[in-house]
């Protein structure tokens, strides 16, 4: 497996989604994420202290995603749980960009502790 790039690479389509084996190998780089669905998607949930912090977390991840030019789906459930779902819409599946952004979100979460449980 080739190493992941440091940044997301613009993807306008024309690239094949990662195979199941390729995605499984890359999933080892982001062990707190799960991969499921057809087409495959990366998912991770975060539980925050309260509603205000959940909204702030969505905004922080949103700013990071905007910097990378790669945008997750956000789901705010209950009053403090945020689920992020990553996949490359332009190709209808997973690409390296999804794993690059997942790693960057993980790093952001480590810096945000103990606010995230």
Order of alpha helices (4+ residues) and beta strands (2+ residues): alpha-beta-beta-alpha-beta-beta-alpha
